[in-house]
Amino acid sequence: MSVSVLSPTGPLGSISGPLQVAALLGLLLLLLKAAQLYLHRKWLLKALQQFPSPPSHWLFGHNQKSQKDQVLQELLKRVEEFPCACPNWLWGSRTIVTVYDPDYMKVILGRSDPKSNDISRFLAPWIGYGLLLLNGPTWFQHRRMLTPAFHYDILKPYVGLMADSVRVMLDKWEELISQDSQLEIFGHVSLMTLDTIMKCAFSQQGSVQTERYIPSYIQAIGDLKNLVYSRVRKFFYQNDIIYRLTPDGRRNHQACQLTHQHTDQVIKLRKAHLQEDGELEKVRQRRHLDFLDILLFARMENGSRFSNKDLRAEVDTFMFGGHDTTATGISWILYALAVHPEHQQRCREEIQSLLGDGVSITWNHLDQMPYTTMCIKEALRLYPPVPGVNRELSKPITFPDGRSLPKGIVVSLSFYGLHHNPKVWRNPEVFDPSRFAPGSTWHSHAFLPFSGGSRNCIGKQFAMIELKVAVALTLLRFEVAPDLSRVPIPVPNMLLSSKNGIHLQLRKLL
């Protein structure tokens, strides 16, 4: 007697039971997840009821209303309309409260809330858990250990190394403008600042500005900034397994591998150099060690040395933070001076009276260019290289106006919003260096280009020195003007980048 394949007892019937159970379990898990997201959204709505925001879609949040190149314009509208802070819904159950008020900033930065884990885990495959992503006692231990790398006695000789790197870049510019006076400067500035950090922090000999593989490293950094920013904003990219299967996930993995190859090579070369006859003892006898040598000689409080993983994380972190943020700052400063030639000329006259032909620039010169410093600070106000940082509240917080947020809320400290807040800065879109004239006063947390509190930028003095050296030497050699056919479009992809590059017209000064 034959058995029909449609019979429940047939071959297909034997597996229909397990499939049905699996389908039911899947449906049940889906319903549980939907209920969890619904309850979390309900909790968020209640927690944020004191903080109004523009209307948002229940599923897509505010994302449907703003493209990447419109994010900053949308932010400035909120700064004017909603006092102090405003929730930004990424999707139905995910929101970040954007803060742009100095009193709010002061309260948050005065605490020790950790970085948001949701965002840190997207950065970790790239830069690891170094000083930027660590929290708690481990962060404090690393910070205390690395602080001597930025001692004044360490920074003073760096001025000459920085000047050498800037001159290599400017010599290249002279060659290039003989063919075309218009130049996209960020790529060149980024090469120069990488060259500087390699010499100063990692004891690199020679110039990396002429090495062929370096542009691919810089391109990988640019790709990673865009990929991380994109991942934060996309719901389906939150899951690691799904993300790895996407084209963006594969690009992210490849870019991380490339950056790690570069930092591994830097560490390997320095270790090999320390093994040369007498070199190890010579370095040990120095009063102050540079960044990488501190890491290589460091012992943790339990007596163990840094693991290779911890070592690479700190090198990756500082390699990125020490060159890309500074390159961003220098590029925007030169653009701001290009757009305001009267301030550019005043800076140039000040520098010429101080340095003459610019054959040498020293540590002592840096405090003798007050107007140039004012212009640098004003450009950093308009174009903060790091437009914001995130914190996840570890306990409830109450702000000076009486409003409060519960534990678990993620806040974004928007330095861009703060610096463009008309309640903090009068006529905030106007380039006005007199805001930073000697004797001028403003709120202690109104100007935060290097963040603030205990987690402020460890390399801020290093960065300011490099900004001054680069701006001074550039203005001695070139007059810069904007390329009106390609006005930069600021976008916040981790740093304040330009969607279409930063193009300037350069004229060599006689």
Solvent accessible surface area in square Angstrom, and as a share of the most:
residue,aa,sasa,rsa
1,M,240,1.07
2,S,106,0.68
3,V,101,0.58
4,S,63,0.41
5,V,96,0.55
6,L,156,0.78
7,S,29,0.19
8,P,114,0.72
9,T,117,0.68
10,G,5,0.05
11,P,96,0.60
12,L,113,0.56
13,G,17,0.17
14,S,78,0.50
15,I,90,0.46
16,S,42,0.27
17,G,33,0.32
18,P,86,0.54
19,L,111,0.55
20,Q,112,0.50
21,V,86,0.49
22,A,58,0.45
23,A,66,0.51
24,L,119,0.59
25,L,98,0.49
26,G,38,0.37
27,L,94,0.47
28,L,96,0.48
29,L,120,0.60
30,L,119,0.59
31,L,103,0.51
32,L,103,0.51
33,K,106,0.45
34,A,54,0.42
35,A,47,0.36
36,Q,106,0.47
37,L,57,0.28
38,Y,138,0.52
39,L,110,0.55
40,H,79,0.35
41,R,49,0.18
42,K,121,0.51
43,W,102,0.36
44,L,8,0.04
45,L,87,0.43
46,K,146,0.62
47,A,18,0.14
48,L,9,0.05
49,Q,135,0.60
50,Q,84,0.37
51,F,5,0.02
52,P,73,0.46
53,S,34,0.22
54,P,33,0.21
55,P,108,0.68
56,S,40,0.26
57,H,57,0.25
58,W,166,0.58
59,L,79,0.39
60,F,108,0.45
61,G,1,0.01
62,H,7,0.03
63,N,35,0.18
64,Q,96,0.43
65,K,104,0.44
66,S,16,0.11
67,Q,116,0.52
68,K,70,0.30
69,D,37,0.19
70,Q,83,0.37
71,V,29,0.17
72,L,11,0.05
73,Q,96,0.43
74,E,53,0.24
75,L,24,0.12
76,L,42,0.21
77,K,129,0.55
78,R,25,0.09
79,V,2,0.01
80,E,120,0.54
81,E,116,0.52
82,F,19,0.08
83,P,68,0.43
84,C,27,0.16
85,A,1,0.01
86,C,0,0.00
87,P,2,0.01
88,N,35,0.18
89,W,14,0.05
90,L,6,0.03
91,W,23,0.08
92,G,9,0.09
93,S,14,0.09
94,R,29,0.11
95,T,8,0.04
96,I,15,0.07
97,V,0,0.00
98,T,17,0.10
99,V,0,0.00
100,Y,0,0.00
101,D,23,0.12
102,P,11,0.07
103,D,60,0.31
104,Y,3,0.01
105,M,0,0.00
106,K,104,0.44
107,V,45,0.26
108,I,2,0.01
109,L,9,0.04
110,G,67,0.64
111,R,48,0.17
112,S,104,0.67
113,D,3,0.02
114,P,41,0.26
115,K,28,0.12
116,S,1,0.01
117,N,90,0.46
118,D,52,0.27
119,I,23,0.12
120,S,6,0.04
121,R,73,0.27
122,F,6,0.03
123,L,15,0.07
124,A,19,0.15
125,P,71,0.44
126,W,3,0.01
127,I,1,0.00
128,G,19,0.18
129,Y,94,0.36
130,G,0,0.00
131,L,20,0.10
132,L,67,0.33
133,L,7,0.03
134,L,24,0.12
135,N,57,0.29
136,G,44,0.42
137,P,118,0.74
138,T,59,0.34
139,W,27,0.10
140,F,112,0.47
141,Q,35,0.16
142,H,4,0.02
143,R,44,0.16
144,R,129,0.47
145,M,39,0.17
146,L,1,0.00
147,T,69,0.40
148,P,64,0.40
149,A,3,0.02
150,F,26,0.11
151,H,77,0.34
152,Y,117,0.44
153,D,59,0.30
154,I,16,0.08
155,L,0,0.00
156,K,89,0.38
157,P,87,0.55
158,Y,19,0.07
159,V,3,0.01
160,G,36,0.35
161,L,64,0.32
162,M,0,0.00
163,A,2,0.02
164,D,69,0.36
165,S,0,0.00
166,V,0,0.00
167,R,61,0.22
168,V,49,0.28
169,M,1,0.00
170,L,0,0.00
171,D,74,0.39
172,K,52,0.22
173,W,1,0.00
174,E,61,0.27
175,E,120,0.54
176,L,59,0.29
177,I,28,0.14
178,S,92,0.59
179,Q,153,0.68
180,D,79,0.41
181,S,49,0.31
182,Q,57,0.25
183,L,19,0.10
184,E,53,0.24
185,I,0,0.00
186,F,51,0.21
187,G,32,0.31
188,H,35,0.16
189,V,0,0.00
190,S,0,0.00
191,L,23,0.11
192,M,0,0.00
193,T,0,0.00
194,L,0,0.00
195,D,0,0.00
196,T,0,0.00
197,I,0,0.00
198,M,2,0.01
199,K,31,0.13
200,C,2,0.01
201,A,4,0.03
202,F,5,0.02
203,S,23,0.15
204,Q,40,0.18
205,Q,145,0.65
206,G,53,0.51
207,S,31,0.20
208,V,0,0.00
209,Q,11,0.05
210,T,109,0.63
211,E,59,0.27
212,R,232,0.85
213,Y,102,0.39
214,I,0,0.00
215,P,69,0.43
216,S,49,0.32
217,Y,3,0.01
218,I,25,0.13
219,Q,111,0.49
220,A,5,0.04
221,I,2,0.01
222,G,22,0.21
223,D,34,0.18
224,L,0,0.00
225,K,9,0.04
226,N,63,0.32
227,L,6,0.03
228,V,4,0.02
229,Y,33,0.12
230,S,28,0.18
231,R,14,0.05
232,V,20,0.12
233,R,43,0.16
234,K,93,0.40
235,F,92,0.38
236,F,144,0.60
237,Y,33,0.13
238,Q,29,0.13
239,N,75,0.39
240,D,57,0.30
241,I,118,0.60
242,I,79,0.40
243,Y,9,0.04
244,R,154,0.56
245,L,129,0.64
246,T,23,0.13
247,P,88,0.55
248,D,26,0.14
249,G,5,0.05
250,R,121,0.44
251,R,114,0.42
252,N,15,0.08
253,H,110,0.49
254,Q,114,0.51
255,A,9,0.07
256,C,8,0.05
257,Q,88,0.39
258,L,59,0.30
259,T,1,0.01
260,H,29,0.13
261,Q,124,0.55
262,H,7,0.03
263,T,0,0.00
264,D,59,0.31
265,Q,84,0.37
266,V,8,0.04
267,I,15,0.08
268,K,136,0.58
269,L,90,0.45
270,R,15,0.05
271,K,82,0.35
272,A,58,0.45
273,H,62,0.28
274,L,9,0.04
275,Q,137,0.61
276,E,96,0.43
277,D,150,0.78
278,G,52,0.50
279,E,23,0.10
280,L,62,0.31
281,E,97,0.43
282,K,125,0.53
283,V,0,0.00
284,R,123,0.45
285,Q,137,0.61
286,R,105,0.38
287,R,202,0.74
288,H,44,0.19
289,L,38,0.19
290,D,13,0.07
291,F,7,0.03
292,L,0,0.00
293,D,0,0.00
294,I,17,0.09
295,L,2,0.01
296,L,29,0.14
297,F,41,0.17
298,A,11,0.09
299,R,143,0.52
300,M,35,0.15
301,E,128,0.57
302,N,126,0.65
303,G,37,0.36
304,S,54,0.35
305,R,110,0.40
306,F,22,0.09
307,S,56,0.36
308,N,115,0.59
309,K,165,0.70
310,D,48,0.25
311,L,9,0.04
312,R,81,0.30
313,A,5,0.04
314,E,2,0.01
315,V,0,0.00
316,D,5,0.03
317,T,16,0.09
318,F,21,0.09
319,M,0,0.00
320,F,9,0.04
321,G,29,0.28
322,G,6,0.05
323,H,0,0.00
324,D,3,0.01
325,T,29,0.17
326,T,7,0.04
327,A,0,0.00
328,T,3,0.02
329,G,1,0.01
330,I,0,0.00
331,S,0,0.00
332,W,3,0.01
333,I,0,0.00
334,L,0,0.00
335,Y,23,0.09
336,A,2,0.02
337,L,1,0.00
338,A,2,0.02
339,V,60,0.34
340,H,46,0.21
341,P,83,0.52
342,E,104,0.47
343,H,33,0.15
344,Q,3,0.01
345,Q,75,0.33
346,R,138,0.50
347,C,0,0.00
348,R,9,0.03
349,E,92,0.41
350,E,33,0.15
351,I,0,0.00
352,Q,79,0.35
353,S,101,0.65
354,L,41,0.20
355,L,17,0.08
356,G,43,0.42
357,D,117,0.61
358,G,7,0.07
359,V,111,0.64
360,S,65,0.42
361,I,9,0.05
362,T,60,0.35
363,W,61,0.22
364,N,108,0.55
365,H,37,0.17
366,L,10,0.05
367,D,126,0.65
368,Q,95,0.42
369,M,1,0.00
370,P,72,0.46
371,Y,20,0.08
372,T,0,0.00
373,T,23,0.14
374,M,21,0.09
375,C,0,0.00
376,I,1,0.00
377,K,64,0.27
378,E,0,0.00
379,A,1,0.01
380,L,3,0.01
381,R,0,0.00
382,L,12,0.06
383,Y,38,0.15
384,P,0,0.00
385,P,11,0.07
386,V,41,0.24
387,P,13,0.08
388,G,25,0.24
389,V,29,0.17
390,N,32,0.17
391,R,11,0.04
392,E,53,0.24
393,L,2,0.01
394,S,55,0.35
395,K,116,0.49
396,P,92,0.58
397,I,6,0.03
398,T,89,0.52
399,F,5,0.02
400,P,90,0.57
401,D,81,0.42
402,G,50,0.48
403,R,38,0.14
404,S,42,0.27
405,L,3,0.01
406,P,38,0.24
407,K,127,0.54
408,G,36,0.34
409,I,3,0.02
410,V,11,0.06
411,V,0,0.00
412,S,23,0.15
413,L,0,0.00
414,S,7,0.04
415,F,1,0.01
416,Y,15,0.06
417,G,0,0.00
418,L,0,0.00
419,H,0,0.00
420,H,8,0.04
421,N,5,0.02
422,P,53,0.33
423,K,138,0.58
424,V,38,0.22
425,W,14,0.05
426,R,202,0.74
427,N,92,0.47
428,P,16,0.10
429,E,104,0.46
430,V,82,0.47
431,F,11,0.05
432,D,49,0.25
433,P,2,0.01
434,S,65,0.42
435,R,31,0.11
436,F,13,0.06
437,A,31,0.24
438,P,114,0.71
439,G,79,0.76
440,S,45,0.29
441,T,127,0.74
442,W,100,0.35
443,H,60,0.27
444,S,78,0.51
445,H,29,0.13
446,A,1,0.01
447,F,29,0.12
448,L,11,0.06
449,P,13,0.08
450,F,40,0.17
451,S,21,0.13
452,G,9,0.09
453,G,37,0.36
454,S,72,0.46
455,R,42,0.15
456,N,28,0.14
457,C,54,0.33
458,I,30,0.15
459,G,6,0.06
460,K,72,0.30
461,Q,78,0.35
462,F,6,0.03
463,A,12,0.09
464,M,30,0.13
465,I,11,0.05
466,E,1,0.00
467,L,4,0.02
468,K,22,0.09
469,V,0,0.00
470,A,0,0.00
471,V,0,0.00
472,A,0,0.00
473,L,6,0.03
474,T,1,0.00
475,L,0,0.00
476,L,26,0.13
477,R,52,0.19
478,F,0,0.00
479,E,63,0.28
480,V,2,0.01
481,A,37,0.29
482,P,31,0.19
483,D,4,0.02
484,L,145,0.72
485,S,92,0.59
486,R,97,0.35
487,V,80,0.46
488,P,11,0.07
489,I,64,0.33
490,P,34,0.21
491,V,7,0.04
492,P,15,0.10
493,N,7,0.03
494,M,43,0.19
495,L,6,0.03
496,L,0,0.00
497,S,24,0.15
498,S,20,0.13
499,K,124,0.53
500,N,55,0.28
501,G,18,0.18
502,I,4,0.02
503,H,22,0.10
504,L,0,0.00
505,Q,68,0.30
506,L,6,0.03
507,R,130,0.47
508,K,73,0.31
509,L,30,0.15
510,L,222,1.10
